Amino acid sequence: MHEDIVLRGGRLAVAIKHPAAVGGARFDRTGFVAEATLDGRHTFGAYEIPNVWDPSKGAGLCGEFGNQRMLGYDEAKPGEWFPKLGVGLLRRESDEGYRFMKAYEVRPYRVDVIREDESRVLFDVHPEPCLGFAVRYRKRLAVEGNALRAD
């Protein structure tokens, strides 16, 4: 069980899911904001179903690298892996086109979580080459006063 990463700065506290706790084949696992609290009393992004973590049921703020066409999907044959940025390698199951809501089998990318200070965290994503594609990227989230910044 991975605890949320809580960033604090001034008036804002932001709870971010640990990448290993996100799961699923759709959303970027780095920077999945579960909840933001302003002035200790106004909460945003809370779960639609209280105390139940299920990213398919609506929770917080998240990102996705494409949902109509997927890099490498057309090149992968059924049973082979294709890359999904922010998630990992997904296994293509059939000759059907890519469906962003499908629960593909996932082999997640390795993500180093580097806590820089109370208000900042860096996610360093290590790719696994697949079908000639590989992307290593870094995402930093920082709370500055009453704002959350993503770089």
Secondary structure by P-SEA (a helix, b strand, c coil): ccccbbbbcccbbbbbcccccccccccccccccccccccccccccccccccccccccccccccccccccccccccccccbbbbbccccbbbbcccccccccccccccccbbbbbbccccbbbbbbbbcccccbbbbbbbbbbbcccccccc
